[in-house]
Amino acid sequence: MTHHPEAASDSGERYTVGVDFGTLSGRAVITRVRDGEILGEAVHAYEHGVMDRILTAGDSRPLASDVALQVPDDYRQVLRRAVPEAIVRSGVAPRDIVGIGIDVTSATVIFTDDDGLPMCETTRFRNEPHAYAKLWKHHAAQDQAHRIVALAEQRGEPWLARYGGDLSSELLLPKALETLEKAPAVYARATRIVDAVDWITWQLTGRLSYAAGDSGYKRMYQDGRYPAPEFLAALHPDFGTVFTAKMPAPVLPLGARAGGLSAAASAWTGLPEGIAVASGNIDAHVHAASVNAVRPGQLTGILGTSTCWVLPAAEYRDVPGIFGAVDGGIVAGAWGYEAGQSAVGDMFDWFTSTAVPQRYLDEAESADMHVNDYLMSLTEAQGVGESGLIALDWFNGNRSILIDSDLSGLVVGQTLRTSAPEVFRALVEATAFGARTIIDNFEAHGVPITDVTVAGGLVQSAMIMQLYADALNRPLGVARVLQAGAHGSAIHAAVAAGSYPDIAAAASAMGRVRADAYRPDPARAAQYDRLYAHYRELYRLFGTGTTVMHQLRDISREAAARRTRHQE
Amino acid sequence: MTHHPEAASDSGERYTVGVDFGTLSGRAVITRVRDGEILGEAVHAYEHGVMDRILTAGDSRPLASDVALQVPDDYRQVLRRAVPEAIVRSGVAPRDIVGIGIDVTSATVIFTDDDGLPMCETTRFRNEPHAYAKLWKHHAAQDQAHRIVALAEQRGEPWLARYGGDLSSELLLPKALETLEKAPAVYARATRIVDAVDWITWQLTGRLSYAAGDSGYKRMYQDGRYPAPEFLAALHPDFGTVFTAKMPAPVLPLGARAGGLSAAASAWTGLPEGIAVASGNIDAHVHAASVNAVRPGQLTGILGTSTCWVLPAAEYRDVPGIFGAVDGGIVAGAWGYEAGQSAVGDMFDWFTSTAVPQRYLDEAESADMHVNDYLMSLTEAQGVGESGLIALDWFNGNRSILIDSDLSGLVVGQTLRTSAPEVFRALVEATAFGARTIIDNFEAHGVPITDVTVAGGLVQSAMIMQLYADALNRPLGVARVLQAGAHGSAIHAAVAAGSYPDIAAAASAMGRVRADAYRPDPARAAQYDRLYAHYRELYRLFGTGTTVMHQLRDISREAAARRTRHQE
């Protein structure tokens, strides 16, 4: 990240650009092909951020509560701003840059014309919410998702098992069906439907293709085909052709060269025209390359507000409760599994803002520590289980392995001596146990895990990471690069540019990981084994044994509805 | 409480004194016999408070963690200070005062000689912890309590059912056995063993007798007899005579005249020599007289740090999970039942000091509201169950109806939108549901409840009381006197003085209660019925269905022991 004037010489060094498009901003990194070193980076925040209350890019009309939209041109601005700035900061000569790769929040859906012009950029639809990019967390297509699953179950569609037997409303298909049903004019006028990852690649190359990973996880592309037209037509008469008419472009494997950089994109970015543009990635999945964990059995966790687990596997097995299983979904030549925990960092933030007395916050500030670390430090002397607490980490439902968004949190074991730091640690332990449940579930269904590597913001907490190693009873590798998404995209770009034969070779050379950074303490691991058994008991009890969490959710919804009616 | 000079005239008005001996102080009130009006009161704090870390009254030796002792002379100081001060404040002429009654924390055990001199006041034993008053919350006799229960079960002792099938370590018998085993010299030297209530009465009259209520609940006096000598001797060879040799005085019914005020006590208090001294009461039980709820079916709750429920009943029924059932235990001529909730105000205080962000505390102060009320006010607009939360109020175990001190707390239903006030309200609801469980348990076992009256510090919160009325689905009567204990003792004194024929007549005239102060809202009560069903499900699940709370407690104890060993 410092200035390296020598790197701009004719040293023979080559570089790639990785660009990570997040929920609120995009980040570009300039990476050395030889060893993966990052030489410069820059961030550009989206002008419109997430539109989830009013349509700020249009006529400011109010939006429903489960709507979350973005403005596609904000992504172009990242290419125009962050990429040139990162190049300048790196001190690298643009002529030495041989490729660019991108990764994007997954299943952010855009409706365009034949040339990739988003519908929201037409005069006719600039005030039409359905013409904007439907962000991954746009949850207004829940009804469509339910109907798609119900029909797939009824027809025994074989691809349903690839998604753990259920589909999220975040996927492309429910969002597209929502547009057809709610804004048929947009649907009719749009000749192409793309996820943002493919739209940005299209912007870079001038040619539309679809990336294999995203296509499998988010566009239902399995075994070389999409869901059948007759299935789709049964959902809506005009939906039968959604793939054939509106998504006719080829699906390219990860690491492939999607095209050469177009003249227009060269002008935006300052990169040489014609350099390799890699097939795009889902942001979480590309972390696996950054931490060199792309071989079968190498599980990577991206621990942030939520946690995403990705796992290449040599063979396919039906694994219940996963988010998706895709051939070539993480790396070409292996099955890629994805599983998730819905609330991790989000839950810790909830706790510190909702349930922590001021003195801890003041003391953390005095000690110049993140409040998470400070709270953890206060229980560091305590033995495993000494607080007598166990929690369930379902504050935003349980994604894997129960796939039940109506589950909720639980803390048990409080006494009049229980402290706030003890409750915090119990929540951290709950997320570690949730991870262990996912690991156990993979192994119980014949998908072996040889090692575990973690990336994401939470790896900055050494105390939380040591707790994970103890509670998982496994050594943990840890990403050396905090922004491992953009870094992983730069690794994919190096393969697309031909610098390495495949992702595995590129990741071996360019991946940056502290292998076995945390090793389990045998005594504490043994005690966590015992505590984990009780976590599993509560997991079974509240996950499947009693319906009390669902009943409470029903009561809550009815009470809120009664109050709303009463106030109207 | 204001000065009433006319009351000191020869108006024919008569007055009594009630003195309530609490855990940290004693309070005297001067009460008008005609109508129960309180004319003056005064408080005196115990010089030594509770000795639970070091023996401050002796050589300051350290005390074990479960030890809690008091200095009997601190009680005498209340008679010397608070009573005269209350008389002065009332403006009442001492000659118009016709009686005195007292109530004391129950099962505070004192070892004395034949004249009532506590062993700790002898030179030999002034540094011996076992020679001091063992306060109700002295918990070092747990082992003895377990052995007494085990033997009683083995022998099929019929009195065990009167205590819900279990005995607290707080009772006199375990504490006396502990002294015999741990400090045999004190036990041998002491010729009398008394509860503080009887020791203070003895100090007032110069003559030892035992009060019926305390004798039944705390000294195992049932059906006119104590546990048999052969039973006691089986616990320890020297214990067979504990009642016959060391507690040979008569047991007097409640409302009886225990004697006339002695010359010494007259000098301490400034009260006329020879006036009636009433048979003493357990502090919680005497509230029933203050709120005029002494007839069968009238349940009184004393809501403070914990909650004590007392209920006179026309007939005896075996009721599992009660704390005690005693003929004449609350009022002569009726069976008196006691049940309890171990953590109520304590749990609310735990929450506000452990789990509430500063802004709520600041806002409560700005609004000049108690933080409990402020937190409640923030959820007032919410419907019943809208938070989606349910809690179990077992932060200090469950006294009634499970009699299980190793149970612990639980909160279920949290989401990332859950707020601190919502959790607080869930804890309040849990205590209300805990109360409802106790009520249901009485009725399910043939002990009817006609009405419910509440007293104690928590009745000051109108929002909590309305929630109780809704959650119990019953109207609530509320004490008008905040210090209803001392007031109740003054009512008993009026009976002992012959001003009324019995407690019921005295309570009718002198009791002060707002009948039906809170009435259930039918709609909210119906919704609470539904929520209560889920509370009951969790109650059964964690009370008897799974042992996870016990397992967590075991793990916690073992972890703490391991750490202590490690640190040594």
Chai-1 contact restraints between the chains, C-beta under 6 A:
chainA,res_idxA,chainB,res_idxB,connection_type,confidence,min_distance_angstrom,max_distance_angstrom,comment,restraint_id
A,D346,B,L416,contact,1.0,0.0,6.0,A-B,restraint_1
A,W350,B,L416,contact,1.0,0.0,6.0,A-B,restraint_2
A,T354,B,A420,contact,1.0,0.0,6.0,A-B,restraint_3
A,A355,B,A355,contact,1.0,0.0,6.0,A-B,restraint_4
A,Q358,B,Q358,contact,1.0,0.0,6.0,A-B,restraint_5
A,G383,B,A559,contact,1.0,0.0,6.0,A-B,restraint_6
A,G383,B,R562,contact,1.0,0.0,6.0,A-B,restraint_7
A,G383,B,R563,contact,1.0,0.0,6.0,A-B,restraint_8
A,G385,B,I555,contact,1.0,0.0,6.0,A-B,restraint_9
A,G385,B,S556,contact,1.0,0.0,6.0,A-B,restraint_10
A,G385,B,A559,contact,1.0,0.0,6.0,A-B,restraint_11
A,E386,B,S556,contact,1.0,0.0,6.0,A-B,restraint_12
A,E386,B,A559,contact,1.0,0.0,6.0,A-B,restraint_13
A,E386,B,A560,contact,1.0,0.0,6.0,A-B,restraint_14
A,G388,B,L552,contact,1.0,0.0,6.0,A-B,restraint_15
A,G388,B,R553,contact,1.0,0.0,6.0,A-B,restraint_16
A,G388,B,S556,contact,1.0,0.0,6.0,A-B,restraint_17
A,F395,B,Q414,contact,1.0,0.0,6.0,A-B,restraint_18
A,F395,B,T415,contact,1.0,0.0,6.0,A-B,restraint_19
A,F395,B,L416,contact,1.0,0.0,6.0,A-B,restraint_20
A,N396,B,L416,contact,1.0,0.0,6.0,A-B,restraint_21
A,S408,B,G413,contact,1.0,0.0,6.0,A-B,restraint_22
A,S408,B,Q414,contact,1.0,0.0,6.0,A-B,restraint_23
A,S408,B,T415,contact,1.0,0.0,6.0,A-B,restraint_24
A,G409,B,Q414,contact,1.0,0.0,6.0,A-B,restraint_25
A,L410,B,V412,contact,1.0,0.0,6.0,A-B,restraint_26
A,V411,B,V411,contact,1.0,0.0,6.0,A-B,restraint_27
A,V412,B,L410,contact,1.0,0.0,6.0,A-B,restraint_28
A,G413,B,S408,contact,1.0,0.0,6.0,A-B,restraint_29
A,G413,B,L552,contact,1.0,0.0,6.0,A-B,restraint_30
A,Q414,B,F395,contact,1.0,0.0,6.0,A-B,restraint_31
A,Q414,B,S408,contact,1.0,0.0,6.0,A-B,restraint_32
A,Q414,B,G409,contact,1.0,0.0,6.0,A-B,restraint_33
A,T415,B,F395,contact,1.0,0.0,6.0,A-B,restraint_34
A,T415,B,S408,contact,1.0,0.0,6.0,A-B,restraint_35
A,L416,B,D346,contact,1.0,0.0,6.0,A-B,restraint_36
A,L416,B,W350,contact,1.0,0.0,6.0,A-B,restraint_37
A,L416,B,F395,contact,1.0,0.0,6.0,A-B,restraint_38
A,L416,B,N396,contact,1.0,0.0,6.0,A-B,restraint_39
A,A420,B,T354,contact,1.0,0.0,6.0,A-B,restraint_40
A,H534,B,V548,contact,1.0,0.0,6.0,A-B,restraint_41
A,H534,B,Q551,contact,1.0,0.0,6.0,A-B,restraint_42
A,E537,B,V548,contact,1.0,0.0,6.0,A-B,restraint_43
A,V548,B,H534,contact,1.0,0.0,6.0,A-B,restraint_44
A,V548,B,E537,contact,1.0,0.0,6.0,A-B,restraint_45
A,Q551,B,H534,contact,1.0,0.0,6.0,A-B,restraint_46
A,L552,B,G388,contact,1.0,0.0,6.0,A-B,restraint_47
A,L552,B,G413,contact,1.0,0.0,6.0,A-B,restraint_48
A,R553,B,G388,contact,1.0,0.0,6.0,A-B,restraint_49
A,I555,B,G385,contact,1.0,0.0,6.0,A-B,restraint_50
A,S556,B,G385,contact,1.0,0.0,6.0,A-B,restraint_51
A,S556,B,E386,contact,1.0,0.0,6.0,A-B,restraint_52
A,S556,B,G388,contact,1.0,0.0,6.0,A-B,restraint_53
A,A559,B,G383,contact,1.0,0.0,6.0,A-B,restraint_54
A,A559,B,G385,contact,1.0,0.0,6.0,A-B,restraint_55
A,A559,B,E386,contact,1.0,0.0,6.0,A-B,restraint_56
A,A560,B,E386,contact,1.0,0.0,6.0,A-B,restraint_57
A,R562,B,G383,contact,1.0,0.0,6.0,A-B,restraint_58
A,R563,B,G383,contact,1.0,0.0,6.0,A-B,restraint_59
